[in-house]
Amino acid sequence: MEAFVNSLNNVLWSTPVIYICLAIGLLFSVLTRFLQVRYIKEMVRLMFQGKSSEAGVSSFQALSLALSGRVGTGNIAGTATAIAMGGPGAVFWMWMIAFIGAGSAFVESTLGQIYKVKQDGVYRGGPAYYIEKGIGIKWFAVLFAVAALLAMSLLMPGIQSNSIALGLENAFGISPTVTGIILVVLLGLIIFGGVKRIANVAMFAVPFMAIGYILVALIIIAMNITELPSVISLIFSSAFGADSIFGGILGSAIAWGVKRGIYSNEAGQGTGPHAAAAAEVSHPAKQGLVQAFSVYIDTLFVCSATAFMILFTGAFNVYGSDGETPIVENLSGVEAGPGYTQAAVESAIPGFGAGFVAISLLFFAFTTIMAYYYIAETNIAFLTRGRNSKPAMFILKIVILAATFYGAIRTASLAWALGDVGLGLMVWLNLIAIVILAKPALIALKDYEEQKRQGLDPVFNSTKLGIKNAEYWEDGYKTEKDKEVS
């Protein structure tokens, strides 16, 4: 089975696909006039604007929900794997895909807001919704919903639970079976509570875990501050094949940097729009800007923290183009993944590293599984509209709990390979959709900018802007109080 999965990955993640991901991110960056630079201050301001309602969550809750999906094992294990397979230069390409990917994140998340619906008392939206409403191709929308459902419920939870299990086993000797049972119990308590409970848990857990992790990284950087120029130089020289050791794996540096960067920050993947659509905002561009900034938090902050801890301490191996023969071997017998990060922290703070990384993985990966459930639930809601969705929702909960348990006890290589298949399917379908549908998002951005220049708090009206099938916005945005009056 592993051979089949790997061959499928070779198609989904072939070299042309890698460059297409980069090209589309660059295209959106140009079309939005690099809003990821122009609007950084506005992004931060908007994060803390808006309040939740009966139907939706606040901008910060939606950001936290999206970040719980973005900030996961990819930030620890994925970054380490990128360095192992692509060398230090892969870190630069992770930064690059985050920078230009912020443009893709804005477009897809704004589309998620534009074409959202109020369904069963809550806001729902995402690629399946904007494909159906914006492009008008029902089978394409259903195909994405099915792909997302398979990826989020079956293929990708195992990566997260597997990393948690490995980390806890290495640090505390806890059996993966025991870890799997504990994860299932905790996850069950949360997902049976609905979207509001998921958002509330994410709102408190995500900032706590990210800040704590970055602080430890800063301590390790401070302890090795004299190495900063050489580490930065190594990253940039390796990224362009100028380093004598890593020059032969330049292609791997780009491929692994982009692939792990997309896996980590999810820009263009189609996951972010689900959380973006749940937010209660007066204009779609507001949440698009907030979600664009979440890409920076994920990759430029959290992934960089992992990369710097590993590179500053030299706790890594790098493999040649065959993926098996080491060209740099600093850690004998340590598999690429959380072990690199554990070794890095342990070398700087003895007795602390293994446990710290294991607990970080627990927080990072567990909240990601929560986000996966929410995304899968949204696509179930799309597929079962007009019918009783309760049986399907119950089955979904059981499936994701089973996948989480199974992932905890299976091999890491198969877990990552299955996850890459799921991610690849969603990326392919969503990138096609947002390229076709970019115009409404760009219209929304222009409208937002014009209202800001007039000193207004932007309010969206899809009818005035000529955007069809955006029923929620047809009469302009109204607060819950306004809706009661009218």
VEXLUMFI-295253 format. One line per field, with one value per residue (C-alpha): residue in one letter; x, y, z. Coordinates in steps of 0.5 Angstrom, whole numbers. Example, Ala and Ser with C-alpha at 12.3 -4.5 7.8 and 13.67 -1.06 7.14 Angstrom:
REM VEXLUMFI-295253
residuo	A | S
c1	25 | 27
c2	-9 | -2
c3	16 | 14
//
This chain:
REM VEXLUMFI-295253
residuo	M | E | A | F | V | N | S | L | N | N | V | L | W | S | T | P | V | I | Y | I | C | L | A | I | G | L | L | F | S | V | L | T | R | F | L | Q | V | R | Y | I | K | E | M | V | R | L | M | F | Q | G | K | S | S | E | A | G | V | S | S | F | Q | A | L | S | L | A | L | S | G | R | V | G | T | G | N | I | A | G | T | A | T | A | I | A | M | G | G | P | G | A | V | F | W | M | W | M | I | A | F | I | G | A | G | S | A | F | V | E | S | T | L | G | Q | I | Y | K | V | K | Q | D | G | V | Y | R | G | G | P | A | Y | Y | I | E | K | G | I | G | I | K | W | F | A | V | L | F | A | V | A | A | L | L | A | M | S | L | L | M | P | G | I | Q | S | N | S | I | A | L | G | L | E | N | A | F | G | I | S | P | T | V | T | G | I | I | L | V | V | L | L | G | L | I | I | F | G | G | V | K | R | I | A | N | V | A | M | F | A | V | P | F | M | A | I | G | Y | I | L | V | A | L | I | I | I | A | M | N | I | T | E | L | P | S | V | I | S | L | I | F | S | S | A | F | G | A | D | S | I | F | G | G | I | L | G | S | A | I | A | W | G | V | K | R | G | I | Y | S | N | E | A | G | Q | G | T | G | P | H | A | A | A | A | A | E | V | S | H | P | A | K | Q | G | L | V | Q | A | F | S | V | Y | I | D | T | L | F | V | C | S | A | T | A | F | M | I | L | F | T | G | A | F | N | V | Y | G | S | D | G | E | T | P | I | V | E | N | L | S | G | V | E | A | G | P | G | Y | T | Q | A | A | V | E | S | A | I | P | G | F | G | A | G | F | V | A | I | S | L | L | F | F | A | F | T | T | I | M | A | Y | Y | Y | I | A | E | T | N | I | A | F | L | T | R | G | R | N | S | K | P | A | M | F | I | L | K | I | V | I | L | A | A | T | F | Y | G | A | I | R | T | A | S | L | A | W | A | L | G | D | V | G | L | G | L | M | V | W | L | N | L | I | A | I | V | I | L | A | K | P | A | L | I | A | L | K | D | Y | E | E | Q | K | R | Q | G | L | D | P | V | F | N | S | T | K | L | G | I | K | N | A | E | Y | W | E | D | G | Y | K | T | E | K | D | K | E | V | S
c1	0 | 6 | 9 | 2 | 1 | 8 | 7 | 1 | 4 | 9 | 4 | 0 | 7 | 11 | 16 | 11 | 6 | 11 | 12 | 5 | 3 | 9 | 6 | -1 | 1 | 6 | 0 | -5 | 1 | 1 | -6 | -7 | -1 | 2 | -3 | 1 | 6 | 1 | -4 | 0 | -2 | -9 | -9 | -7 | -12 | -18 | -16 | -19 | -25 | -32 | -36 | -39 | -46 | -51 | -49 | -42 | -36 | -31 | -25 | -21 | -24 | -24 | -17 | -16 | -20 | -16 | -9 | -11 | -11 | -5 | -1 | 0 | 5 | 8 | 11 | 15 | 16 | 15 | 20 | 25 | 23 | 24 | 31 | 33 | 31 | 32 | 38 | 38 | 36 | 29 | 27 | 28 | 23 | 18 | 19 | 18 | 11 | 9 | 10 | 7 | 2 | -1 | -4 | -7 | -10 | -13 | -17 | -19 | -22 | -25 | -29 | -31 | -34 | -37 | -41 | -42 | -49 | -53 | -55 | -58 | -57 | -50 | -45 | -42 | -38 | -31 | -29 | -35 | -40 | -36 | -35 | -42 | -44 | -39 | -37 | -44 | -41 | -44 | -40 | -34 | -36 | -39 | -32 | -28 | -33 | -32 | -24 | -24 | -28 | -24 | -17 | -20 | -23 | -19 | -12 | -10 | -11 | -7 | -1 | -2 | -4 | 2 | 7 | 4 | 4 | 12 | 13 | 10 | 13 | 20 | 20 | 16 | 15 | 8 | 5 | 2 | -4 | -5 | -4 | -9 | -14 | -13 | -14 | -20 | -23 | -21 | -23 | -30 | -31 | -30 | -33 | -39 | -40 | -41 | -37 | -37 | -34 | -28 | -27 | -27 | -22 | -18 | -18 | -15 | -10 | -7 | -4 | -2 | 2 | 5 | 7 | 11 | 14 | 17 | 19 | 24 | 26 | 28 | 32 | 36 | 37 | 40 | 44 | 48 | 47 | 54 | 52 | 46 | 50 | 53 | 46 | 42 | 48 | 47 | 40 | 41 | 47 | 43 | 37 | 40 | 45 | 51 | 53 | 58 | 55 | 48 | 49 | 47 | 40 | 37 | 31 | 30 | 30 | 25 | 21 | 21 | 21 | 14 | 11 | 12 | 11 | 4 | 2 | 4 | 1 | -5 | -5 | -9 | -10 | -18 | -18 | -17 | -24 | -28 | -26 | -26 | -33 | -35 | -34 | -39 | -36 | -39 | -34 | -31 | -24 | -24 | -23 | -19 | -14 | -14 | -13 | -7 | -4 | -5 | 0 | 5 | 4 | 5 | 11 | 15 | 14 | 13 | 16 | 22 | 22 | 23 | 28 | 33 | 33 | 35 | 40 | 43 | 44 | 46 | 41 | 40 | 42 | 41 | 40 | 42 | 37 | 36 | 33 | 37 | 44 | 46 | 51 | 51 | 50 | 50 | 44 | 46 | 40 | 35 | 29 | 27 | 21 | 20 | 27 | 31 | 27 | 27 | 35 | 36 | 32 | 35 | 42 | 41 | 37 | 39 | 33 | 28 | 28 | 24 | 18 | 18 | 17 | 12 | 8 | 8 | 6 | 1 | -2 | 0 | -3 | -9 | -12 | -11 | -15 | -20 | -20 | -20 | -26 | -30 | -28 | -30 | -37 | -38 | -37 | -42 | -47 | -46 | -47 | -53 | -57 | -64 | -64 | -63 | -55 | -55 | -54 | -48 | -45 | -45 | -42 | -36 | -35 | -34 | -29 | -25 | -24 | -22 | -17 | -14 | -13 | -11 | -6 | -3 | -1 | 2 | 8 | 10 | 12 | 5 | 2 | 6 | 5 | -3 | -3 | 1 | -5 | -10 | -7 | -5 | -12 | -15 | -9 | -11 | -18 | -18 | -12 | -16 | -22 | -19 | -16 | -23 | -26 | -21 | -25 | -30 | -25 | -21 | -27 | -28 | -21 | -22 | -29 | -26 | -20 | -25 | -29 | -23 | -21 | -27 | -26 | -32 | -32 | -33 | -40 | -41 | -47 | -46 | -52 | -49 | -42 | -45 | -43 | -48 | -51 | -48 | -55 | -52 | -50 | -55 | -58 | -52 | -49 | -54 | -52 | -57 | -60 | -62 | -64 | -69 | -72 | -73
c2	0 | 5 | 4 | 6 | 12 | 14 | 14 | 18 | 23 | 23 | 25 | 30 | 33 | 33 | 39 | 43 | 43 | 46 | 51 | 52 | 54 | 59 | 62 | 63 | 66 | 71 | 72 | 74 | 78 | 82 | 83 | 85 | 90 | 86 | 87 | 82 | 88 | 94 | 92 | 89 | 94 | 93 | 86 | 86 | 91 | 87 | 81 | 84 | 87 | 84 | 80 | 74 | 73 | 67 | 65 | 67 | 67 | 73 | 75 | 73 | 66 | 65 | 67 | 62 | 57 | 57 | 58 | 51 | 48 | 52 | 51 | 43 | 38 | 41 | 47 | 42 | 35 | 38 | 44 | 38 | 34 | 40 | 41 | 33 | 32 | 39 | 42 | 49 | 52 | 49 | 54 | 60 | 57 | 56 | 63 | 65 | 61 | 64 | 71 | 70 | 65 | 70 | 73 | 66 | 66 | 73 | 71 | 64 | 67 | 73 | 68 | 64 | 70 | 73 | 66 | 64 | 62 | 61 | 54 | 51 | 57 | 58 | 61 | 56 | 57 | 54 | 52 | 47 | 53 | 58 | 53 | 52 | 59 | 63 | 58 | 55 | 47 | 43 | 37 | 41 | 43 | 36 | 33 | 38 | 37 | 29 | 30 | 35 | 30 | 24 | 28 | 32 | 25 | 20 | 22 | 27 | 26 | 21 | 25 | 29 | 24 | 20 | 26 | 26 | 19 | 19 | 25 | 23 | 16 | 19 | 24 | 20 | 13 | 13 | 7 | 10 | 6 | 9 | 16 | 14 | 13 | 19 | 23 | 20 | 21 | 29 | 30 | 27 | 31 | 37 | 36 | 33 | 40 | 44 | 49 | 54 | 50 | 48 | 56 | 57 | 52 | 54 | 62 | 60 | 54 | 57 | 63 | 60 | 54 | 59 | 64 | 59 | 55 | 62 | 64 | 58 | 59 | 66 | 63 | 58 | 64 | 68 | 63 | 62 | 69 | 69 | 64 | 68 | 71 | 64 | 61 | 66 | 66 | 58 | 58 | 63 | 60 | 53 | 56 | 58 | 52 | 56 | 52 | 47 | 41 | 43 | 45 | 38 | 38 | 45 | 42 | 38 | 45 | 48 | 42 | 40 | 48 | 49 | 43 | 43 | 50 | 49 | 44 | 48 | 55 | 52 | 58 | 56 | 49 | 51 | 50 | 57 | 59 | 54 | 58 | 65 | 64 | 63 | 70 | 75 | 81 | 87 | 86 | 80 | 83 | 84 | 77 | 76 | 80 | 77 | 70 | 73 | 75 | 68 | 65 | 70 | 67 | 60 | 60 | 66 | 66 | 58 | 55 | 59 | 58 | 51 | 52 | 56 | 52 | 46 | 50 | 54 | 47 | 43 | 38 | 35 | 30 | 32 | 27 | 27 | 27 | 19 | 21 | 16 | 17 | 22 | 28 | 31 | 27 | 30 | 26 | 18 | 14 | 20 | 19 | 26 | 29 | 31 | 28 | 33 | 39 | 35 | 34 | 41 | 44 | 38 | 40 | 47 | 46 | 39 | 35 | 40 | 38 | 32 | 33 | 41 | 38 | 33 | 38 | 43 | 37 | 35 | 42 | 44 | 37 | 36 | 43 | 42 | 35 | 40 | 44 | 38 | 36 | 43 | 43 | 36 | 38 | 44 | 39 | 34 | 40 | 42 | 35 | 34 | 41 | 40 | 33 | 31 | 31 | 28 | 21 | 23 | 28 | 22 | 18 | 23 | 24 | 16 | 16 | 22 | 19 | 12 | 15 | 19 | 13 | 9 | 14 | 14 | 7 | 6 | 8 | 15 | 15 | 12 | 17 | 23 | 20 | 19 | 26 | 29 | 25 | 28 | 35 | 34 | 33 | 39 | 44 | 42 | 43 | 49 | 53 | 52 | 54 | 61 | 62 | 62 | 66 | 71 | 77 | 77 | 77 | 83 | 87 | 86 | 89 | 95 | 96 | 96 | 100 | 106 | 106 | 106 | 112 | 115 | 114 | 109 | 103 | 98 | 95 | 90 | 90 | 84 | 87 | 94 | 91 | 86 | 80 | 74 | 69 | 72 | 72 | 73 | 80 | 82 | 87 | 89 | 87 | 88 | 87 | 82 | 88 | 91 | 84 | 84 | 91 | 90
c3	0 | 2 | -5 | -8 | -4 | -5 | -13 | -12 | -9 | -14 | -19 | -14 | -12 | -18 | -20 | -24 | -19 | -14 | -19 | -20 | -13 | -13 | -19 | -17 | -10 | -14 | -19 | -13 | -10 | -16 | -17 | -10 | -10 | -5 | 0 | 5 | 6 | 5 | 10 | 16 | 21 | 18 | 19 | 26 | 28 | 25 | 29 | 35 | 32 | 31 | 36 | 36 | 34 | 35 | 28 | 27 | 31 | 32 | 28 | 33 | 34 | 27 | 26 | 32 | 29 | 22 | 26 | 30 | 23 | 21 | 27 | 28 | 27 | 20 | 25 | 28 | 25 | 18 | 18 | 21 | 15 | 10 | 13 | 13 | 5 | 3 | 7 | 11 | 4 | 5 | 10 | 5 | 1 | 7 | 8 | 1 | 0 | 6 | 4 | -3 | 0 | 4 | -3 | -4 | 3 | 2 | -4 | -2 | 5 | 2 | -3 | 3 | 6 | 0 | -2 | 6 | 8 | 14 | 15 | 21 | 25 | 23 | 18 | 13 | 7 | 4 | -3 | -4 | -3 | -7 | -13 | -13 | -13 | -16 | -22 | -22 | -23 | -18 | -20 | -18 | -12 | -10 | -12 | -7 | -2 | -2 | -3 | 3 | 7 | 6 | 7 | 14 | 17 | 14 | 11 | 15 | 23 | 23 | 22 | 28 | 32 | 30 | 32 | 39 | 40 | 38 | 42 | 48 | 47 | 46 | 52 | 57 | 55 | 54 | 50 | 43 | 45 | 51 | 48 | 42 | 47 | 51 | 45 | 43 | 49 | 49 | 42 | 43 | 49 | 44 | 38 | 40 | 43 | 36 | 33 | 39 | 43 | 38 | 37 | 44 | 46 | 40 | 42 | 49 | 47 | 40 | 43 | 49 | 45 | 40 | 45 | 49 | 44 | 41 | 47 | 48 | 41 | 43 | 49 | 45 | 40 | 45 | 48 | 41 | 38 | 36 | 31 | 28 | 22 | 20 | 20 | 16 | 11 | 11 | 10 | 4 | 1 | 1 | -2 | -9 | -9 | -7 | -1 | -3 | 1 | -1 | -8 | -11 | -8 | -10 | -13 | -6 | -2 | -7 | -7 | 0 | 2 | -2 | 0 | 7 | 7 | 4 | 9 | 15 | 13 | 8 | 4 | -2 | 0 | 2 | 9 | 11 | 8 | 12 | 19 | 15 | 13 | 20 | 22 | 24 | 20 | 16 | 10 | 7 | 6 | 13 | 15 | 8 | 11 | 18 | 15 | 11 | 17 | 20 | 14 | 17 | 24 | 22 | 18 | 19 | 27 | 29 | 23 | 24 | 31 | 30 | 24 | 28 | 34 | 30 | 26 | 31 | 35 | 29 | 31 | 24 | 19 | 11 | 6 | -1 | -7 | -6 | 0 | 4 | 4 | 9 | 6 | 13 | 19 | 26 | 29 | 29 | 29 | 30 | 25 | 21 | 25 | 32 | 34 | 31 | 35 | 41 | 41 | 39 | 45 | 50 | 47 | 50 | 56 | 58 | 61 | 58 | 51 | 50 | 55 | 52 | 45 | 46 | 50 | 44 | 39 | 44 | 44 | 36 | 33 | 38 | 36 | 29 | 29 | 32 | 26 | 21 | 24 | 23 | 16 | 15 | 18 | 14 | 8 | 11 | 11 | 4 | 2 | 6 | 5 | 5 | 9 | 16 | 17 | 24 | 22 | 17 | 23 | 28 | 23 | 22 | 29 | 30 | 23 | 25 | 32 | 29 | 24 | 30 | 34 | 28 | 27 | 34 | 33 | 25 | 22 | 21 | 14 | 12 | 16 | 12 | 6 | 7 | 9 | 3 | -2 | 2 | 2 | -6 | -8 | -4 | -7 | -14 | -14 | -10 | -14 | -20 | -17 | -14 | -20 | -24 | -18 | -17 | -19 | -14 | -9 | -12 | -13 | -5 | -4 | -8 | -5 | 2 | 0 | -3 | 3 | 8 | 4 | 5 | 13 | 13 | 17 | 10 | 9 | 4 | -1 | -7 | -11 | -11 | -14 | -19 | -15 | -16 | -12 | -6 | -2 | 5 | 2 | -3 | 2 | 5 | 12 | 17 | 25 | 28 | 32 | 25 | 22 | 28 | 27 | 19
//
